[in-house]
Every structure is written in structure tokens, then in C-alpha cells.
Amino acid sequence: MPDHADARLRLFASIHDVSPRFESEVDALYDRLCGLLGSPRMAMLVVPDFEDAAPLTANPAYRAKLRAWADAGVEMFLHGWCHRDDSLRRGFMQKHMTAGAGEFAQLTRETAAQRLSEGQKVVEDAIGRPVAGFVAPAWLYSEGAIAALADAGFALAEDHLKVWSPASGNKVVAKGPVVTWASRSKPRILSSLMVASLARLAPSLLRDARIAVHPGDTTVPALLRSIDATYSQFVRTHRPSRYADLLS
């Protein structure tokens, strides 16, 4: 942490959609964030079977890679089961903002509980320790999913605007929007670049700053430049932290 960084300001870095499906992209993001942060103090959001086409259970080499990252200090979160929203009636966000990625946006409590239980087992078997928490794909949750998280006793959960502890009666432990990027279309690219540039103007407004990257970001040079600039700005003022710190 730089000498002039404010210890009260914390930075939570994360890589989403960690899966054998995006192995090279995640590897590149991990190396990039380690360089920007000065350490592997980051979270990875792991999908047990991305779109039913990349099962962790069938890939011992990738499970070993996840365990090595966890041993190095990376926090591992469960990130849905397959990441895909199969519901027939999708809301505006699922249709127009997430490219069908809102897997937990309309699940019943029972279905959410099943996917949480099965996904948790797969990821914990891979990393050899409990998951740090759960983050729904696209940060979207149905009421049933929120109830199932509390039933299962996950330590932490996150959406776009907050982090909370399902195991502690859904107590909110951090507030503020996630800074992230989108690569699916030119308008989304431009809007995410604008939001990140605004965040860099006044980083201290985000006391607990959450900055998330996705595999698709690696395909757009402008996004990578923005990611570098944003993390570089925030590490000057914020201390790279673990999500578990929010519980202490």
C-alpha cells in the first residue's frame, strides 16, 4: 500500500466468470491485476459449469489451478451454477442488459437452494476450503434466491450496490456501486468507459471500492487501458483488501 493511501479506504478487486471456458482470458486478467495491485489480493467468481459446457468436475487441471490460486490468497466465490438465465419470462435487465446471464434473477427458493448446494460442493472440492461467499451472475437475485442464501448460511453476497452477510441476518457490510466494464457492444463499451473515468475523478467517494473485470474485457484494448488507469488510480488512495475484511 502506498505510504499516502488512506487505511480507511479499501479496494476490492474481482475477476468474474472464472471457468475453463475462459482459461486464457482469466490467466491474463490474473496476471494484470497482480501487477496493478502488487499481490494476488483479489477475488475470483467461479462458475461450476459455464453454460453447461465447461464443467469443473471434468477438468482436474483447472481445479488444481483454482486451488493454487486459493493457496496464494485469492478469495474464491461461487458465481451461480451455469451463469445462464433459462427462464421463459425475462425482465428488462435480463433481456437488454445482461445478454441472458441473470441465472438467479427469477429462481424459486427451492431451485436456488439446489444450485447453491451443488455449486458450493463443486467449488469447495476444487479449492480445498470453504468459498468466501456467493455473487449471482449479473448481480441479479430473485427473492427466493436471497432467502436460499440465508438458509445456506453464506458468509457474504454482493449485488451492484452493496455487500451483505446472509449468515448474519442479511446485514449490509458495504455500500456503493461496482465499477465494471462491458464489452458486448459499442454503446456498452463507451458507457462503461465513461463511468470508470468518472470514478477516477473522485476515488475517495467510494470508501469500499469494488472494481470488477470480466473475460470479455481482454478483447477490447480501450477497456484494458481503462482497467489499468482505474486500478492504478485507486491503489494510490485505497488499500487492496479481502472481502472477508468486511466481516471483521
C-alpha positions as CSV (number, residue, x, y, z in Angstrom):
1,M,0.0,0.0,0.0
2,P,1.5,3.4,-0.9
3,D,2.5,5.5,2.1
4,H,-0.1,8.1,1.3
5,A,-3.0,5.7,0.9
6,D,-5.8,6.1,3.5
7,A,-6.2,2.9,5.6
8,R,-9.9,3.6,5.9
9,L,-10.3,3.4,2.1
10,R,-10.4,-0.2,0.8
11,L,-10.2,-1.7,-2.7
12,F,-11.9,-5.0,-3.5
13,A,-10.8,-6.4,-6.9
14,S,-12.5,-9.3,-8.6
15,I,-12.5,-11.4,-11.7
16,H,-15.9,-12.7,-12.8
17,D,-16.8,-15.8,-14.9
18,V,-13.8,-17.9,-13.8
19,S,-14.2,-21.1,-15.8
20,P,-12.2,-23.4,-18.1
21,R,-14.3,-21.8,-20.8
22,F,-12.2,-18.6,-20.4
23,E,-8.9,-20.0,-19.2
24,S,-6.6,-17.9,-21.2
25,E,-8.6,-14.7,-20.5
26,V,-8.7,-15.3,-16.8
27,D,-5.0,-16.1,-16.7
28,A,-4.3,-12.8,-18.5
29,L,-6.6,-10.8,-16.1
30,Y,-5.0,-12.5,-13.0
31,D,-1.5,-11.5,-14.2
32,R,-2.7,-8.0,-15.0
33,L,-4.3,-7.5,-11.6
34,C,-1.4,-8.9,-9.7
35,G,0.8,-6.3,-11.4
36,L,-1.6,-3.5,-10.7
37,L,-2.3,-4.5,-7.1
38,G,1.2,-5.7,-6.2
39,S,-0.2,-9.0,-5.0
40,P,-2.9,-11.6,-5.6
41,R,-5.2,-9.9,-3.1
42,M,-8.3,-10.3,-5.2
43,A,-11.5,-12.4,-5.5
44,M,-12.4,-14.8,-8.3
45,L,-16.0,-15.7,-9.0
46,V,-16.1,-19.3,-10.1
47,V,-18.8,-20.8,-12.3
48,P,-19.1,-24.6,-11.8
49,D,-20.3,-25.4,-15.3
50,F,-20.4,-22.4,-17.6
51,E,-23.5,-22.7,-19.9
52,D,-23.4,-26.4,-19.3
53,A,-20.4,-26.7,-21.5
54,A,-17.4,-26.3,-19.1
55,P,-17.8,-28.5,-16.0
56,L,-15.1,-28.1,-13.4
57,T,-15.7,-31.7,-12.3
58,A,-14.3,-32.9,-15.7
59,N,-11.2,-30.7,-15.6
60,P,-8.7,-31.7,-12.9
61,A,-6.0,-29.4,-14.3
62,Y,-8.3,-26.4,-13.9
63,R,-9.3,-27.5,-10.4
64,A,-5.6,-27.7,-9.5
65,K,-5.1,-24.1,-10.9
66,L,-8.0,-22.8,-8.7
67,R,-6.5,-24.5,-5.6
68,A,-3.1,-23.0,-6.3
69,W,-4.7,-19.5,-6.7
70,A,-6.6,-20.0,-3.4
71,D,-3.4,-21.1,-1.7
72,A,-1.8,-17.9,-2.9
73,G,-4.5,-15.8,-1.2
74,V,-7.2,-15.4,-3.8
75,E,-10.7,-15.4,-2.3
76,M,-13.0,-17.8,-4.2
77,F,-16.7,-17.0,-4.6
78,L,-19.4,-19.2,-6.1
79,H,-20.8,-17.5,-9.1
80,G,-24.1,-19.3,-10.0
81,W,-24.1,-22.8,-11.5
82,C,-24.2,-22.3,-15.2
83,H,-24.5,-18.5,-15.4
84,R,-27.3,-18.6,-18.0
85,D,-30.8,-17.5,-17.4
86,D,-33.2,-20.2,-18.8
87,S,-36.4,-18.5,-17.6
88,L,-39.1,-18.0,-20.3
89,R,-40.2,-14.6,-18.9
90,R,-37.2,-12.4,-18.6
91,G,-37.4,-8.9,-17.2
92,F,-35.9,-5.8,-18.9
93,M,-32.5,-6.3,-17.2
94,Q,-32.1,-9.9,-18.3
95,K,-33.3,-9.1,-21.9
96,H,-31.4,-5.9,-22.6
97,M,-28.6,-5.5,-20.1
98,T,-27.1,-9.0,-19.2
99,A,-27.3,-11.0,-22.5
100,G,-29.3,-13.7,-20.7
101,A,-26.8,-14.0,-17.9
102,G,-29.1,-13.4,-15.0
103,E,-29.3,-17.0,-13.8
104,F,-30.6,-16.3,-10.3
105,A,-32.9,-13.4,-11.2
106,Q,-36.1,-15.5,-11.3
107,L,-35.3,-18.7,-9.4
108,T,-37.6,-20.1,-6.8
109,R,-36.2,-20.6,-3.3
110,E,-36.0,-24.4,-3.9
111,T,-34.2,-24.2,-7.2
112,A,-31.8,-21.6,-5.9
113,A,-31.1,-23.8,-2.9
114,Q,-30.3,-26.8,-5.1
115,R,-27.9,-24.8,-7.3
116,L,-26.2,-23.2,-4.4
117,S,-25.7,-26.5,-2.7
118,E,-24.4,-28.3,-5.8
119,G,-22.2,-25.4,-6.9
120,Q,-20.7,-24.9,-3.4
121,K,-19.7,-28.5,-3.3
122,V,-18.0,-28.4,-6.7
123,V,-16.0,-25.3,-6.0
124,E,-15.1,-26.3,-2.4
125,D,-13.9,-29.7,-3.6
126,A,-11.7,-27.9,-6.1
127,I,-10.2,-25.3,-3.8
128,G,-10.0,-27.4,-0.6
129,R,-11.6,-24.8,1.6
130,P,-15.0,-23.0,2.1
131,V,-16.0,-20.5,-0.5
132,A,-15.8,-16.9,0.6
133,G,-19.4,-16.2,-0.5
134,F,-21.7,-16.0,-3.4
135,V,-22.3,-13.5,-6.2
136,A,-25.1,-14.0,-8.6
137,P,-24.5,-13.7,-12.3
138,A,-25.2,-10.2,-13.5
139,W,-25.6,-9.3,-9.8
140,L,-29.3,-10.2,-10.1
141,Y,-31.3,-12.1,-7.4
142,S,-34.9,-13.2,-7.0
143,E,-36.5,-13.0,-3.6
144,G,-36.2,-16.8,-3.5
145,A,-32.5,-16.7,-4.2
146,I,-31.9,-14.2,-1.4
147,A,-33.9,-16.4,1.0
148,A,-31.9,-19.5,-0.1
149,L,-28.6,-17.7,0.5
150,A,-29.7,-17.0,4.1
151,D,-30.9,-20.6,4.5
152,A,-27.5,-21.9,3.3
153,G,-25.6,-19.5,5.6
154,F,-23.2,-18.0,3.0
155,A,-20.9,-15.5,4.7
156,L,-21.1,-12.9,2.0
157,A,-23.1,-11.9,-1.0
158,E,-22.9,-9.0,-3.4
159,D,-25.1,-7.0,-5.8
160,H,-24.4,-3.9,-7.9
161,L,-24.9,-1.6,-4.9
162,K,-23.9,-3.4,-1.7
163,V,-22.3,-6.4,0.0
164,W,-24.2,-8.2,2.7
165,S,-23.9,-11.2,5.0
166,P,-26.7,-13.8,4.6
167,A,-25.3,-15.6,7.6
168,S,-25.8,-12.6,9.8
169,G,-29.4,-11.8,9.0
170,N,-28.6,-10.1,5.7
171,K,-26.6,-7.3,7.4
172,V,-25.2,-4.9,4.9
173,V,-21.4,-4.6,5.3
174,A,-20.5,-2.3,2.4
175,K,-22.3,0.2,0.1
176,G,-21.5,1.7,-3.2
177,P,-21.7,0.9,-6.9
178,V,-19.4,-1.6,-8.5
179,V,-17.1,-0.2,-11.1
180,T,-17.0,-2.6,-14.1
181,W,-16.8,-2.7,-17.8
182,A,-18.9,-4.1,-20.6
183,S,-17.6,-5.5,-24.0
184,R,-20.8,-6.7,-25.7
185,S,-21.5,-3.7,-27.9
186,K,-20.0,-0.3,-28.8
187,P,-22.6,1.7,-26.7
188,R,-21.9,-0.5,-23.7
189,I,-18.2,-0.1,-24.1
190,L,-18.5,3.7,-24.3
191,S,-20.8,3.9,-21.3
192,S,-18.6,1.7,-19.1
193,L,-15.5,3.8,-20.1
194,M,-17.3,6.9,-19.1
195,V,-18.4,5.5,-15.7
196,A,-14.8,4.4,-15.0
197,S,-13.4,7.8,-15.9
198,L,-15.9,9.5,-13.6
199,A,-14.9,7.1,-10.7
200,R,-11.3,8.0,-11.3
201,L,-12.0,11.7,-10.7
202,A,-13.0,11.3,-7.1
203,P,-12.0,7.8,-5.9
204,S,-12.4,8.8,-2.2
205,L,-16.2,8.9,-2.7
206,L,-16.1,5.1,-2.8
207,R,-15.0,4.2,0.7
208,D,-15.2,0.5,-0.1
209,A,-14.4,0.5,-3.8
210,R,-15.3,-2.7,-5.7
211,I,-13.8,-3.0,-9.2
212,A,-14.7,-6.0,-11.3
213,V,-13.4,-7.3,-14.6
214,H,-14.7,-9.9,-17.0
215,P,-13.0,-12.2,-19.5
216,G,-14.6,-10.2,-22.4
217,D,-12.7,-7.1,-21.3
218,T,-9.5,-8.7,-22.7
219,T,-10.8,-8.4,-26.2
220,V,-11.1,-4.6,-26.2
221,P,-7.9,-2.6,-25.9
222,A,-9.7,0.5,-24.8
223,L,-11.2,-1.4,-21.9
224,L,-7.8,-2.8,-20.9
225,R,-6.4,0.8,-20.9
226,S,-9.3,1.9,-18.7
227,I,-8.9,-1.0,-16.3
228,D,-5.2,-0.2,-15.9
229,A,-5.9,3.5,-15.4
230,T,-8.7,2.8,-12.9
231,Y,-6.8,0.3,-10.7
232,S,-3.7,2.5,-10.8
233,Q,-5.7,5.5,-9.6
234,F,-7.4,3.6,-6.8
235,V,-4.3,1.9,-5.4
236,R,-2.9,5.3,-4.7
237,T,-5.7,6.0,-2.2
238,H,-7.2,2.7,-1.3
239,R,-5.8,-0.4,0.4
240,P,-6.2,-3.7,-1.6
241,S,-8.4,-5.8,0.7
242,R,-10.1,-9.1,1.2
243,Y,-13.9,-9.3,1.2
244,A,-13.5,-11.2,4.4
245,D,-12.3,-8.0,6.0
246,L,-15.8,-6.7,5.7
247,L,-16.9,-9.1,8.4
248,S,-14.3,-8.0,11.0
